[in-house]
Amino acid sequence: MDVFYPAKRDDKKLQTAIIMVHGGGWRSGDRSQHYPLLQKLANLGYTCFAPAYRLSTEALFPAAVYDIKAAIRWVRANAKKYHIDTSKIVMAGFSAGGELAAFMATTGNMPLFEGNGGNANTASHINALINIDGTLSFVHPESGEANDEKKISASTMWFGYSKKQNLPLLTIASPLTNANANTPPALFINSSVARMHAGRKDYIEILNHHNIYTEIKEFENSPHSFCLFEPWFEPTVNTIDEFLKKIFK
């Protein structure tokens, strides 16, 4: 895990932490994917973390979940060292990382998904979610994952099963299934590729029911990879900053 923080920081002031999970279909990519984004956010005063996690080529679900949970616990356990406010720990992710981030948001401190990655007595819940084009459900009608009609999907390779082969597993592994009254506020930053935000409406309805704040920023005519490039990169940074200032005011 790499850490980015302001070159000049006020050590008397506790910072908001952002843990950013990279994408790649749970099968590829690495934490360097979002170095530019985290550098920009660090320049704005945030302390940012870029964790690695086991890909499906190495280990199937829930190994990646365990790894990201361990990263959250590590950040909490080391909050004093990095001058972090433990009431302001943000989980962010892009694409597959967005799905993982949303899963962290809905399964905080849930024993079934904690794993044994260290700091077992430290809480794994987060205080805000930033989901950048990550699906919220593997079983929702809008989802293109795990149906394997044209080719084996990335999620099938991660789970080891398609939706038809193991519907219960893919259901419980969906962030939407686990959304509840303890789910934190969420920002959805999306491309114009509809299947990449499958389940978003239903997820927001659950949070609305519990009076939990949500916000959507959708870029028209943008590709799935929008957040990595201009003209969408800077607006993505600004949207994240504005959202966090709003909910942590």
ABEGO torsion letter per residue (X at the ends): XBBBBBABBBAABBBBBBBBBBBGGGABEBAAAAAAAAAAAAAAGBBBBBBBBBBAAABBOAAAAAAAAAAAAAAAAAAAAAGBBAABBBBBBBEAAAAAAAAAAAABGBAAAAEAAEGAABBABBABBBBBGBBABAABAABABGAGAABBBAAAAAAGBBAAABAAAAAAABAAAABBAABBBBBBBBBABAAAABGAAAAAAAAAAAGBBBBBBBBBGBBAAAAABOAAAAAAAAAAAAAAAAAAX
